[in-house]
Structure formats: structure tokens, C-alpha cells
Amino acid sequence: MNCTTTPATTTHSTMASSVPRLDTAGIAALLGCTRQHVTSRVTKRVDFPRPYINVSRRTRYWRTSDVLKWMGGK
């Protein structure tokens, strides 16, 4: 498996730093799949939560609570 288990810790604002968040590698680690699978398939599902922070087209973060809620509802 080509996944990292450490969620992103980059801070973009004071408010954003207090919210636990995941990047695509963190989501991949939770799901037990590759980051590439998360990027190309999972995040494009209509039922997957929208990103919490869009830094750029390639760098996005999701609230950990939103992703966990989505995982519980699948």
C-alpha cells in the first residue's frame, strides 16, 4: 500500500488550524487504498463531502468529521 498515515498539518488560517482535517493521502490511509484512487475516484463521487479548504486545484483538505461520517453512511 502506498499511503501515509499522517494527516496534513499545514496551517492556512487560525480558524482552519483548529479543525482536524485530511488531505488525499490521509483519506487513502483511512480507506486502505492509494492516494491516486482517492484523487481519481473517491473524491469525485457525488456523495463524498466537499473539500473544507481549497488551497489550489491539487491541494485540498476535508474535515475529518465529514469524511468519517461519509464512511459510516456507505
C-alpha positions as CSV (number, residue, x, y, z in Angstrom):
1,M,0.0,0.0,0.0
2,N,1.3,3.4,-0.9
3,C,-0.4,5.5,1.8
4,T,0.8,7.8,4.5
5,T,-1.0,7.7,7.9
6,T,-0.2,11.3,8.9
7,P,-2.9,13.9,8.1
8,A,-1.7,17.2,6.7
9,T,-0.8,19.8,9.2
10,T,-0.3,22.9,7.1
11,T,-2.0,25.9,8.6
12,H,-3.7,28.4,6.3
13,S,-5.5,30.5,8.9
14,T,-6.1,30.5,12.6
15,M,-9.6,29.1,12.2
16,A,-8.6,26.3,9.8
17,S,-5.8,25.2,12.2
18,S,-8.3,24.3,14.9
19,V,-10.3,21.9,12.6
20,P,-9.0,18.4,12.2
21,R,-8.5,17.8,8.5
22,L,-7.3,15.3,6.0
23,D,-5.6,15.5,2.6
24,T,-6.0,12.8,0.0
25,A,-3.1,10.8,1.5
26,G,-4.9,10.9,4.9
27,I,-8.2,9.8,3.3
28,A,-6.4,7.0,1.5
29,A,-4.9,5.8,4.8
30,L,-8.3,5.7,6.4
31,L,-9.8,3.8,3.4
32,G,-6.8,1.4,2.9
33,C,-6.2,2.4,-0.7
34,T,-3.8,4.5,-2.7
35,R,-3.8,8.3,-2.8
36,Q,-4.3,8.1,-6.6
37,H,-7.5,6.1,-6.1
38,V,-8.8,8.7,-3.7
39,T,-7.9,11.5,-6.2
40,S,-9.3,9.8,-9.3
41,R,-12.4,8.0,-7.9
42,V,-13.4,8.7,-4.3
43,T,-13.4,12.5,-4.2
44,K,-15.4,12.6,-7.4
45,R,-18.3,10.7,-6.0
46,V,-21.5,12.8,-5.7
47,D,-22.0,11.5,-2.1
48,F,-18.4,12.4,-1.0
49,P,-18.1,15.6,1.2
50,R,-16.9,18.8,-0.5
51,P,-13.4,20.0,0.5
52,Y,-13.2,22.2,3.5
53,I,-10.2,24.1,2.2
54,N,-9.3,24.5,-1.5
55,V,-5.7,25.7,-1.5
56,S,-5.3,25.0,-5.2
57,R,-6.7,22.6,-7.8
58,R,-4.3,19.9,-6.5
59,T,-4.2,20.8,-2.8
60,R,-7.5,20.3,-0.9
61,Y,-8.4,19.4,2.7
62,W,-11.5,17.8,4.1
63,R,-12.8,17.9,7.6
64,T,-12.0,14.6,9.3
65,S,-15.5,14.5,10.8
66,D,-17.1,14.8,7.4
67,V,-15.0,12.0,5.9
68,L,-15.7,9.7,8.9
69,K,-19.5,10.5,8.7
70,W,-19.4,9.6,5.0
71,M,-17.5,6.4,5.7
72,G,-20.2,5.4,8.3
73,G,-23.0,6.1,5.9
74,K,-21.7,4.0,3.0
